[in-house]
Structures are given as structure tokens and as C-alpha cells.
Amino acid sequence: MSELASIQQTIDEEKVKLVEMARAIYNNPEVGGQEFFALDLITTYLEDKGFKVWRGIGGLKTAFMASYGGEGFHIGYCSEYDALPEIGHGCGHNLIGISGVAAGVALAASLGDMPGRVSIIGTPNEEDEGGKVVLVNSGVFDDVDAAMMFHPGCSTSIHVESLACRDYRFIFHGRSVHASTDPWEGRNALDGVIQTFNSINAMRQHLKDDVRIHGIVSEGGLAPNIIPDRAAADFIIRARDSRYLGEVIEKVVACARGAAIATGTSLEVTESGFPYEAMVSNRVMADLFAESLRETGYALDSPHDEGMDSIDMGNVSRVTPSIRPMVAITDQWVPGHTRKFSMLCDSEEAYNIMLTVGQAMAITGHKILKDIELQKRIKQEFSAVASDRI
């Protein structure tokens, strides 16, 4: 039996169990940092398959690494399994998580005497703080030579990039008084928030097309007859280029500072400790995955354009060659992060595509492990774009 036939056989043999796990995770949605059911389900299965498992890596209670094999080129498959509040798996992380498991188990079974190490890396809390950011900063990916994952969607795009993004909170402090009897004694913190939005909106025409700035009023006061002495706005700021993003952030913060001056309030600025970097997709690996996906027979035509998002896999791509292709699970346009998309992620079609992608990622990994020259090309491309990294 050929190695690639061995991969398909493993996927076929494990199909029932893999789909059961994906469906169980779907039916037991857990928000970021609380994915204890998914953690136990996946790691117990991987231990039964002969993987050495470490739980709680990087200081994250629901993260894990499961490894098989010994010395040699180290391939890591990223597994996500957190859900969205109220919506559940409206981003398909039940499919992402188990596709990585399928790929790792199938590749491990095909190794034979071939040198190499295969790991499945459980990366929790992607939807909120970005578990991969913590794991990268903790050195979990330092000895991983190539990393892969996929994302389900309404279109197929192999060379996926993403927007770098930062989260900011602007808290305005004013002076609270009765809004009718003596408002001239007050300093309206909510006015500072509103003026910040107005200034940012006026600035938009002077920003590059890939910039995204979106925010909400997270605190706006206690009652309409009380001048608010505290108000806050939360913003996410995105751009394709991390350096230009820095320039945009300076301008956004300046809008908030100007609003504080104009309203006589004081400003407190806080930044999230989990910045997302722009994805750098390794083209050698992505082309290999596209070739491998064709070899599985996948042929879903979906013409939709889903635009660019921000992903913590971008941080992984800055420390090791990485890919994160988008693969369609439907030919219809269904927005992500919705209940309607969540329903798609619990369909037989979605589970079949999950296994197909797992097989393609395993084939990609096998091609890399058996070809030293291919390994060199992957590393050379990664090194060649090092100047673009922060």
C-alpha cells in the first residue's frame, strides 16, 4: 500500500469517530478558555492513538500539544474548538478542530520508518483573546517547522492573507451633575466618546482602502438626567500592513485625545495584550495543499468573495512557515458568525469536507516530510520575507 493510500485508509477507518467528535463539540459549545469538554474529548482520543499529550501548554488550561514520531522535520496542525457566545459554532471551529486531528492521525499512521514529527496543537480561545498569540509568545511554536490549519467558509481560497489588528478601549472621565439644574458644572464623558466617533468618521476618507475601524459605546452613562462622569468606547483597528496599522493607531488615539480636550474630560487609553499580526501564507506550502486537495477529488464550486478578516494564525505565520486556506462547505452565500452558518457546520456535507481537508493536509504533510529539498524551499521562502515581519 502506498503512503497516500494509507492516509485515505486511516481517514476512512476513523471517519465515524472523527465525525462523532466534531458533532459532540458542536452540541456542547464552549466559549474561549472554557473548552474543557473538547479538550478531554480530543486528547483522550489522541492518547488512544499513541500520541504523547501535554495539556495546559503555554499557561492556557484548555490548550494542548499531542505529538507522534521522533527527530526530523516537525509539522504542526492547529486545532481550534471554541464557540461564539449564544450563537455556538457559527464559525465552524468544531470542523477546524477535528480536521487538524484527522490530518495528524492520518499522517502519523503513514510515517513508517520516515523521519519526522507530527503534532496536533490545541489552540483555544481564538474568538476572544487569540490563544495562538499566547502560545507563540510562550515559545510553543519555536520548534515547529511548518504549521497548517483550515477554515470553513462559503468560498475556497488557498493563499489566504489577513489583516493585522489591535483592540483599544478609550475611557473618558468627566464630572457628574444634574443634567437640568446645573449642567454647566459638569463635564460630559459621553460627549468625549461621541466626538471620538465623529473625528474617526471624518478621518476615514484619508485612510487606505484596506483599513477597517469599528467600535461600540461600551459605557454611556447611568441615566439621561445625570451628566455621565464616565463613558467608554471599544475599537478594533485593522490594516493589511502592520507598519501602516501603527500609523493609523496613532491617528485614532489622536482623535480620542482631541475629543478629551474639546469636552474638558480626561482620557484613559488601554490596549489589548493580544495583538493579531497579518497572515503571511507560505506559497510553497499553499501550492502543495491545493495540489493535495485536488487529489482528494474535492470540487465544490463556490464563487463568493468573503473579504479579509483577522486571525491569530497570523502570529504563528511570523515564527514558522504557515498556511490557513479557506475551504467552502457550501455554494451559497451564508455570513459567518451567524446561526445560519452554525447550522451548516452540523451537516453531513460539512463533515465530509472536514475529513477531505484533513486528508489533504495529511497528504501535504507527507509530501513535505519525504522531500528534503521541499523542506528547504519552504524555509527559504519563509526567510526571504523575514524583512516584512515585525
Secondary structure as GFF3:
##gff-version 3
##sequence-region A 1 390
A	DSSP	alpha_helix	3	27	.	.	.	ID=ss1
A	DSSP	alpha_helix	36	48	.	.	.	ID=ss2
A	DSSP	beta_strand	52	55	.	.	.	ID=ss3
A	DSSP	three_ten_helix	57	59	.	.	.	ID=ss4
A	DSSP	beta_strand	64	69	.	.	.	ID=ss5
A	DSSP	beta_strand	74	79	.	.	.	ID=ss6
A	DSSP	alpha_helix	93	110	.	.	.	ID=ss7
A	DSSP	beta_strand	117	122	.	.	.	ID=ss8
A	DSSP	alpha_helix	131	137	.	.	.	ID=ss9
A	DSSP	beta_strand	146	148	.	.	.	ID=ss10
A	DSSP	beta_strand	151	153	.	.	.	ID=ss11
A	DSSP	beta_strand	164	173	.	.	.	ID=ss12
A	DSSP	three_ten_helix	183	185	.	.	.	ID=ss13
A	DSSP	alpha_helix	189	203	.	.	.	ID=ss14
A	DSSP	three_ten_helix	204	206	.	.	.	ID=ss15
A	DSSP	beta_strand	212	219	.	.	.	ID=ss16
A	DSSP	beta_strand	230	239	.	.	.	ID=ss17
A	DSSP	alpha_helix	242	263	.	.	.	ID=ss18
A	DSSP	beta_strand	266	271	.	.	.	ID=ss19
A	DSSP	alpha_helix	283	295	.	.	.	ID=ss20
A	DSSP	alpha_helix	313	317	.	.	.	ID=ss21
A	DSSP	beta_strand	322	323	.	.	.	ID=ss22
A	DSSP	beta_strand	326	328	.	.	.	ID=ss23
A	DSSP	alpha_helix	339	344	.	.	.	ID=ss24
A	DSSP	alpha_helix	348	369	.	.	.	ID=ss25
A	DSSP	alpha_helix	372	384	.	.	.	ID=ss26
A	DSSP	three_ten_helix	386	388	.	.	.	ID=ss27
###
